[in-house]
Amino acid sequence: MFEADAIHQHIDEHLNEHIAKIQEYVRQPSVSGEDRGMHECAELLLSHLQRLGCAEAELVETPEHPCIWAYYDAGAQKTIVNHGYYDVQPVEDEAWTHPPFAAELVEMPPFKSVLVGRGSFNSKGSYRAWLNALESIIAVHGNLPVNIMFTIDGQQEVGSPHFPSFIRRYEDRLRTADAVLTPTPSQEADGTVHMFLGVKGTAFFEIECSGKAWGKGPQDYDISGGTKAFVDSPAWRMIHALASMTSEDGNTVLIDGFYENAVPPSEEDMELVEKLVESFDDAPWKEQCGVKRWMDDASGRELIMRYLFGATLNIDGIWGGDIGPARKSVVPHTVRAKLDARLVPNMGFTEIVNKVRAHLDKLGYTDIQFAQVTGYEWAKTSASEPVVQAVLDVYRRCGIEPAVWPNWCHSLPLYLFAGDPLHLPVCRGGLGHGGRPHSPDEYLVIEGNDRVAGLARAEKSFVDILHSYASA
Amino acid sequence: MFEADAIHQHIDEHLNEHIAKIQEYVRQPSVSGEDRGMHECAELLLSHLQRLGCAEAELVETPEHPCIWAYYDAGAQKTIVNHGYYDVQPVEDEAWTHPPFAAELVEMPPFKSVLVGRGSFNSKGSYRAWLNALESIIAVHGNLPVNIMFTIDGQQEVGSPHFPSFIRRYEDRLRTADAVLTPTPSQEADGTVHMFLGVKGTAFFEIECSGKAWGKGPQDYDISGGTKAFVDSPAWRMIHALASMTSEDGNTVLIDGFYENAVPPSEEDMELVEKLVESFDDAPWKEQCGVKRWMDDASGRELIMRYLFGATLNIDGIWGGDIGPARKSVVPHTVRAKLDARLVPNMGFTEIVNKVRAHLDKLGYTDIQFAQVTGYEWAKTSASEPVVQAVLDVYRRCGIEPAVWPNWCHSLPLYLFAGDPLHLPVCRGGLGHGGRPHSPDEYLVIEGNDRVAGLARAEKSFVDILHSYASA
């Protein structure tokens, strides 16, 4: 017998403690891309999992930042894999209203209290709320209703370079699991819920155009701009190489075969799309993205289709030459750009990197060099899976009919679970709300309103989801 | 009677003092673009001019950094205008072997002693050497052989925004002058001398492509890269806007009418070119530019023609989005680029900026905004001018037959003197050598060799040039 009410009451009675635990975790910076606070944060999370009562709990060292493996043995019939990550995106050059690692509780209309901080929502604060829920279950019930394998990445925000080998290491254990389940705050600012049954694959890479590799233009340093009359420019070369990759509006990729392996949406996909169209409102998206007009002024079904099935090539950043405040006339010797591609079924990560390389080679840009290549594959779970139905059940009991999306516009390396060889169904969900991931003033709602669950209700929903799946 | 030998001897006897004065001046940073040390440097130079015996010497305040006006009244028949500037380019992000403001004397093969520092050659060290020469003349002779109007810019390296109004202020005085003469070390590393009778005009501007101005894409901050599937990208927009401006090799400007006012070289120009071709060797240029191959593998006459008469559009720098060491997947809300155009007769600075603007407008890039627009016009002096002949005369007496170039690939606002309304002939020249302007380890030769004049011989040549012009 799962004592839901008693557990809910325990959450209410220990809410301040729960908030303090989130603050402690968010205040420990863990910027993987800058190697800032990573080991400290891993140790902190490990100690949380040990205190939870995991029979196994260990840092798993990698060539960079550690992953974490932990196993809670409930002696239960069902076993879930819980997928998390403890790293966050950098904050440099961002204009935060509140310090990004202070985890301050502030009013942010329409919410009376949110916790502001890098990782408050994506994903440290959300994840610690999940651990709070587990602690309350154990405090009341003495045990969990399912066994849990915790698989925690330390470099999700930089493309998870070592997570695949970590997962391979525990492959035999993970084969025995039934599903991947990651309870997390999933309400929009207006209280609606979107469930995402898939993720896009991604390919990250830097390209560098340098006089050195080209054999033309300035070789080792930037030279005076007056020489442009007789010296080639790696900067113009980079501009034209990049321009060759897309249509003039930047929205259609012109690389040979880029889209050729994208498969049309399935019947289930299109059924879900038709349902989505009925109640779709893009206003909250506009608010959250800080965008006034969508690409091609798309709306309704068209916007949904792009969101779900659009494969992209994006410039994350570009820099070279004189980028300081002063004016300095130079022919730059090097220009670099960071790009990422987002991939839908069945586009492959390595395939796409190779196609970009082939495109550059075909146009004679053989000297343009790739660096920092990383990425992963897309993943997809059917709406009919019991773990998905269990989460839907909890929403519906709360009077929420979620919008079920067959894919997500963002990327997570879920293919490691959903793809070969494990083929586990993967589901995320829960009440609660946070916003501005990867942006200034990222937040997690602490005190909710009549539409959005506050932290306590969010944690309770995590409890209910676990119960729903265990008893299904 | 001009006592040349005695003055030369005075230079030899006071060389260490002269070096110390150069060091004092170079060690005072004066980075106009970063507002670093500007007023201190202006005061320092002013004090030098006062000590020289200028009857008038004053800082002339501008909305940014002061210019300097000084007048040395020798009671002579002829009056020259001396044009200088006391600011230098930034050093940030440059890899210097010696600290850029230490003015260290070091060995730099093939030279036993050079003074290394930002501005050592361009132009503070060189300019202080000229003042050293004047001090020695006055020390020996009690007076100078010509009257000198010193017109000194504080923002040459950022496009001289306030120099034109400074010159206008002294227009009536400058009308009474006979020529502009700026003695400066002009030997190459192999001892050869190049005289440049013109300068190109220049247009500097920044362009900014932002979601805000566009009304599309991210408005106020960078947003997650996954949104590229349905959000427009100001970064791709900037790439395509820039790509539209040149041919694929970056070397032909495709902006309507960009070249239309460029006039063909004159007869005198082509006579000078034919002479240049005879002895032209590009090896020292390659060494100085750190370039292996010229544009289109040009050589000889073709290379000279591009150098002299090539009008260009150059990307000085470009930056936007994630340019940090970490990987951050974002759709950038803003990308900026700094560009400069170099202009030959009769291309106008304002004309070219307007044409770039019209080009962007024609293609629909009306939202791309211009900032930091500044620049100036080309200038040209005939080889037949007495001031040019006076300088040539000194070279020839030293056994040097200079290569006379009807134009220069670089820019200086000499049009203020050579153009309307003053129409003064303008000439620069002298022995001595320095290198790497705008680049790390910029240097001025202190101890010469059998081909290149050291500091003492350079200062002596400045003395001789003044004498040659005074007595012509």
HADDOCK unambig.tbl for C-alpha pairs under 7 A between the chains (distance, minus, plus):
assign (segid A and resid 33 and name CA) (segid B and resid 325 and name CA) 6.98 0.50 0.50
assign (segid A and resid 33 and name CA) (segid B and resid 326 and name CA) 4.00 0.50 0.50
assign (segid A and resid 33 and name CA) (segid B and resid 327 and name CA) 6.11 0.50 0.50
assign (segid A and resid 34 and name CA) (segid B and resid 326 and name CA) 5.78 0.50 0.50
assign (segid A and resid 89 and name CA) (segid B and resid 328 and name CA) 6.66 0.50 0.50
assign (segid A and resid 158 and name CA) (segid B and resid 327 and name CA) 5.52 0.50 0.50
assign (segid A and resid 215 and name CA) (segid B and resid 292 and name CA) 6.75 0.50 0.50
assign (segid A and resid 216 and name CA) (segid B and resid 291 and name CA) 6.91 0.50 0.50
assign (segid A and resid 216 and name CA) (segid B and resid 292 and name CA) 6.40 0.50 0.50
assign (segid A and resid 216 and name CA) (segid B and resid 293 and name CA) 5.44 0.50 0.50
assign (segid A and resid 217 and name CA) (segid B and resid 291 and name CA) 6.04 0.50 0.50
assign (segid A and resid 218 and name CA) (segid B and resid 290 and name CA) 6.04 0.50 0.50
assign (segid A and resid 218 and name CA) (segid B and resid 291 and name CA) 5.21 0.50 0.50
assign (segid A and resid 219 and name CA) (segid B and resid 290 and name CA) 5.87 0.50 0.50
assign (segid A and resid 219 and name CA) (segid B and resid 291 and name CA) 5.83 0.50 0.50
assign (segid A and resid 220 and name CA) (segid B and resid 290 and name CA) 6.84 0.50 0.50
assign (segid A and resid 223 and name CA) (segid B and resid 289 and name CA) 6.48 0.50 0.50
assign (segid A and resid 223 and name CA) (segid B and resid 439 and name CA) 6.55 0.50 0.50
assign (segid A and resid 224 and name CA) (segid B and resid 438 and name CA) 6.31 0.50 0.50
assign (segid A and resid 225 and name CA) (segid B and resid 314 and name CA) 6.85 0.50 0.50
assign (segid A and resid 226 and name CA) (segid B and resid 342 and name CA) 6.93 0.50 0.50
assign (segid A and resid 226 and name CA) (segid B and resid 409 and name CA) 5.20 0.50 0.50
assign (segid A and resid 226 and name CA) (segid B and resid 410 and name CA) 4.66 0.50 0.50
assign (segid A and resid 227 and name CA) (segid B and resid 409 and name CA) 6.42 0.50 0.50
assign (segid A and resid 228 and name CA) (segid B and resid 312 and name CA) 6.48 0.50 0.50
assign (segid A and resid 228 and name CA) (segid B and resid 314 and name CA) 6.50 0.50 0.50
assign (segid A and resid 229 and name CA) (segid B and resid 306 and name CA) 5.76 0.50 0.50
assign (segid A and resid 229 and name CA) (segid B and resid 307 and name CA) 5.71 0.50 0.50
assign (segid A and resid 229 and name CA) (segid B and resid 310 and name CA) 5.16 0.50 0.50
assign (segid A and resid 229 and name CA) (segid B and resid 311 and name CA) 6.55 0.50 0.50
assign (segid A and resid 229 and name CA) (segid B and resid 312 and name CA) 5.83 0.50 0.50
assign (segid A and resid 230 and name CA) (segid B and resid 294 and name CA) 5.94 0.50 0.50
assign (segid A and resid 230 and name CA) (segid B and resid 295 and name CA) 5.16 0.50 0.50
assign (segid A and resid 230 and name CA) (segid B and resid 303 and name CA) 6.76 0.50 0.50
assign (segid A and resid 230 and name CA) (segid B and resid 306 and name CA) 5.96 0.50 0.50
assign (segid A and resid 230 and name CA) (segid B and resid 307 and name CA) 6.08 0.50 0.50
assign (segid A and resid 231 and name CA) (segid B and resid 294 and name CA) 5.33 0.50 0.50
assign (segid A and resid 231 and name CA) (segid B and resid 295 and name CA) 4.94 0.50 0.50
assign (segid A and resid 232 and name CA) (segid B and resid 295 and name CA) 5.22 0.50 0.50
assign (segid A and resid 233 and name CA) (segid B and resid 250 and name CA) 6.81 0.50 0.50
assign (segid A and resid 235 and name CA) (segid B and resid 315 and name CA) 6.43 0.50 0.50
assign (segid A and resid 236 and name CA) (segid B and resid 250 and name CA) 5.05 0.50 0.50
assign (segid A and resid 237 and name CA) (segid B and resid 249 and name CA) 6.45 0.50 0.50
assign (segid A and resid 237 and name CA) (segid B and resid 250 and name CA) 6.49 0.50 0.50
assign (segid A and resid 239 and name CA) (segid B and resid 239 and name CA) 5.73 0.50 0.50
assign (segid A and resid 239 and name CA) (segid B and resid 242 and name CA) 6.98 0.50 0.50
assign (segid A and resid 239 and name CA) (segid B and resid 243 and name CA) 5.92 0.50 0.50
assign (segid A and resid 240 and name CA) (segid B and resid 243 and name CA) 5.57 0.50 0.50
assign (segid A and resid 240 and name CA) (segid B and resid 248 and name CA) 5.93 0.50 0.50
assign (segid A and resid 242 and name CA) (segid B and resid 239 and name CA) 6.97 0.50 0.50
assign (segid A and resid 243 and name CA) (segid B and resid 239 and name CA) 5.91 0.50 0.50
assign (segid A and resid 243 and name CA) (segid B and resid 240 and name CA) 5.57 0.50 0.50
assign (segid A and resid 243 and name CA) (segid B and resid 243 and name CA) 6.50 0.50 0.50
assign (segid A and resid 248 and name CA) (segid B and resid 240 and name CA) 5.92 0.50 0.50
assign (segid A and resid 249 and name CA) (segid B and resid 237 and name CA) 6.44 0.50 0.50
assign (segid A and resid 250 and name CA) (segid B and resid 233 and name CA) 6.80 0.50 0.50
assign (segid A and resid 250 and name CA) (segid B and resid 236 and name CA) 5.02 0.50 0.50
assign (segid A and resid 250 and name CA) (segid B and resid 237 and name CA) 6.48 0.50 0.50
assign (segid A and resid 289 and name CA) (segid B and resid 223 and name CA) 6.47 0.50 0.50
assign (segid A and resid 290 and name CA) (segid B and resid 218 and name CA) 6.03 0.50 0.50
assign (segid A and resid 290 and name CA) (segid B and resid 219 and name CA) 5.86 0.50 0.50
assign (segid A and resid 290 and name CA) (segid B and resid 220 and name CA) 6.82 0.50 0.50
assign (segid A and resid 291 and name CA) (segid B and resid 216 and name CA) 6.88 0.50 0.50
assign (segid A and resid 291 and name CA) (segid B and resid 217 and name CA) 6.02 0.50 0.50
assign (segid A and resid 291 and name CA) (segid B and resid 218 and name CA) 5.21 0.50 0.50
assign (segid A and resid 291 and name CA) (segid B and resid 219 and name CA) 5.82 0.50 0.50
assign (segid A and resid 292 and name CA) (segid B and resid 215 and name CA) 6.70 0.50 0.50
assign (segid A and resid 292 and name CA) (segid B and resid 216 and name CA) 6.35 0.50 0.50
assign (segid A and resid 293 and name CA) (segid B and resid 216 and name CA) 5.42 0.50 0.50
assign (segid A and resid 294 and name CA) (segid B and resid 216 and name CA) 6.99 0.50 0.50
assign (segid A and resid 294 and name CA) (segid B and resid 230 and name CA) 5.93 0.50 0.50
assign (segid A and resid 294 and name CA) (segid B and resid 231 and name CA) 5.34 0.50 0.50
assign (segid A and resid 294 and name CA) (segid B and resid 232 and name CA) 7.00 0.50 0.50
assign (segid A and resid 295 and name CA) (segid B and resid 230 and name CA) 5.14 0.50 0.50
assign (segid A and resid 295 and name CA) (segid B and resid 231 and name CA) 4.96 0.50 0.50
assign (segid A and resid 295 and name CA) (segid B and resid 232 and name CA) 5.22 0.50 0.50
assign (segid A and resid 303 and name CA) (segid B and resid 230 and name CA) 6.75 0.50 0.50
assign (segid A and resid 306 and name CA) (segid B and resid 229 and name CA) 5.77 0.50 0.50
assign (segid A and resid 306 and name CA) (segid B and resid 230 and name CA) 5.95 0.50 0.50
assign (segid A and resid 307 and name CA) (segid B and resid 229 and name CA) 5.71 0.50 0.50
assign (segid A and resid 307 and name CA) (segid B and resid 230 and name CA) 6.06 0.50 0.50
assign (segid A and resid 310 and name CA) (segid B and resid 229 and name CA) 5.18 0.50 0.50
assign (segid A and resid 311 and name CA) (segid B and resid 229 and name CA) 6.56 0.50 0.50
assign (segid A and resid 312 and name CA) (segid B and resid 228 and name CA) 6.46 0.50 0.50
assign (segid A and resid 312 and name CA) (segid B and resid 229 and name CA) 5.83 0.50 0.50
assign (segid A and resid 314 and name CA) (segid B and resid 225 and name CA) 6.85 0.50 0.50
assign (segid A and resid 314 and name CA) (segid B and resid 228 and name CA) 6.49 0.50 0.50
assign (segid A and resid 314 and name CA) (segid B and resid 331 and name CA) 6.99 0.50 0.50
assign (segid A and resid 315 and name CA) (segid B and resid 235 and name CA) 6.44 0.50 0.50
assign (segid A and resid 315 and name CA) (segid B and resid 331 and name CA) 6.85 0.50 0.50
assign (segid A and resid 316 and name CA) (segid B and resid 321 and name CA) 5.73 0.50 0.50
assign (segid A and resid 316 and name CA) (segid B and resid 322 and name CA) 5.67 0.50 0.50
assign (segid A and resid 316 and name CA) (segid B and resid 329 and name CA) 5.50 0.50 0.50
assign (segid A and resid 316 and name CA) (segid B and resid 330 and name CA) 4.97 0.50 0.50
assign (segid A and resid 316 and name CA) (segid B and resid 331 and name CA) 5.77 0.50 0.50
assign (segid A and resid 316 and name CA) (segid B and resid 332 and name CA) 6.44 0.50 0.50
assign (segid A and resid 317 and name CA) (segid B and resid 320 and name CA) 5.49 0.50 0.50
assign (segid A and resid 317 and name CA) (segid B and resid 321 and name CA) 4.15 0.50 0.50
assign (segid A and resid 317 and name CA) (segid B and resid 322 and name CA) 4.34 0.50 0.50
assign (segid A and resid 317 and name CA) (segid B and resid 323 and name CA) 5.49 0.50 0.50
assign (segid A and resid 317 and name CA) (segid B and resid 332 and name CA) 6.95 0.50 0.50
assign (segid A and resid 318 and name CA) (segid B and resid 318 and name CA) 6.94 0.50 0.50
assign (segid A and resid 318 and name CA) (segid B and resid 319 and name CA) 5.30 0.50 0.50
assign (segid A and resid 318 and name CA) (segid B and resid 320 and name CA) 5.58 0.50 0.50
assign (segid A and resid 318 and name CA) (segid B and resid 321 and name CA) 6.68 0.50 0.50
assign (segid A and resid 318 and name CA) (segid B and resid 323 and name CA) 6.37 0.50 0.50
assign (segid A and resid 319 and name CA) (segid B and resid 318 and name CA) 5.30 0.50 0.50
assign (segid A and resid 319 and name CA) (segid B and resid 319 and name CA) 4.23 0.50 0.50
assign (segid A and resid 319 and name CA) (segid B and resid 320 and name CA) 6.62 0.50 0.50
assign (segid A and resid 319 and name CA) (segid B and resid 323 and name CA) 6.30 0.50 0.50
assign (segid A and resid 320 and name CA) (segid B and resid 317 and name CA) 5.47 0.50 0.50
assign (segid A and resid 320 and name CA) (segid B and resid 318 and name CA) 5.59 0.50 0.50
assign (segid A and resid 320 and name CA) (segid B and resid 319 and name CA) 6.64 0.50 0.50
assign (segid A and resid 321 and name CA) (segid B and resid 316 and name CA) 5.73 0.50 0.50
assign (segid A and resid 321 and name CA) (segid B and resid 317 and name CA) 4.13 0.50 0.50
assign (segid A and resid 321 and name CA) (segid B and resid 318 and name CA) 6.67 0.50 0.50
assign (segid A and resid 322 and name CA) (segid B and resid 316 and name CA) 5.68 0.50 0.50
assign (segid A and resid 322 and name CA) (segid B and resid 317 and name CA) 4.33 0.50 0.50
assign (segid A and resid 323 and name CA) (segid B and resid 317 and name CA) 5.51 0.50 0.50
assign (segid A and resid 323 and name CA) (segid B and resid 318 and name CA) 6.37 0.50 0.50
assign (segid A and resid 323 and name CA) (segid B and resid 319 and name CA) 6.29 0.50 0.50
assign (segid A and resid 325 and name CA) (segid B and resid 33 and name CA) 6.85 0.50 0.50
assign (segid A and resid 325 and name CA) (segid B and resid 34 and name CA) 6.89 0.50 0.50
assign (segid A and resid 326 and name CA) (segid B and resid 33 and name CA) 3.91 0.50 0.50
assign (segid A and resid 326 and name CA) (segid B and resid 34 and name CA) 5.73 0.50 0.50
assign (segid A and resid 327 and name CA) (segid B and resid 33 and name CA) 6.06 0.50 0.50
assign (segid A and resid 327 and name CA) (segid B and resid 158 and name CA) 5.47 0.50 0.50
assign (segid A and resid 328 and name CA) (segid B and resid 89 and name CA) 6.60 0.50 0.50
assign (segid A and resid 329 and name CA) (segid B and resid 316 and name CA) 5.51 0.50 0.50
assign (segid A and resid 330 and name CA) (segid B and resid 316 and name CA) 4.97 0.50 0.50
assign (segid A and resid 331 and name CA) (segid B and resid 314 and name CA) 6.98 0.50 0.50
assign (segid A and resid 331 and name CA) (segid B and resid 315 and name CA) 6.85 0.50 0.50
assign (segid A and resid 331 and name CA) (segid B and resid 316 and name CA) 5.77 0.50 0.50
assign (segid A and resid 332 and name CA) (segid B and resid 316 and name CA) 6.44 0.50 0.50
assign (segid A and resid 332 and name CA) (segid B and resid 317 and name CA) 6.92 0.50 0.50
assign (segid A and resid 342 and name CA) (segid B and resid 226 and name CA) 6.92 0.50 0.50
assign (segid A and resid 409 and name CA) (segid B and resid 226 and name CA) 5.22 0.50 0.50
assign (segid A and resid 409 and name CA) (segid B and resid 227 and name CA) 6.43 0.50 0.50
assign (segid A and resid 410 and name CA) (segid B and resid 226 and name CA) 4.66 0.50 0.50
assign (segid A and resid 438 and name CA) (segid B and resid 224 and name CA) 6.31 0.50 0.50
assign (segid A and resid 439 and name CA) (segid B and resid 223 and name CA) 6.57 0.50 0.50
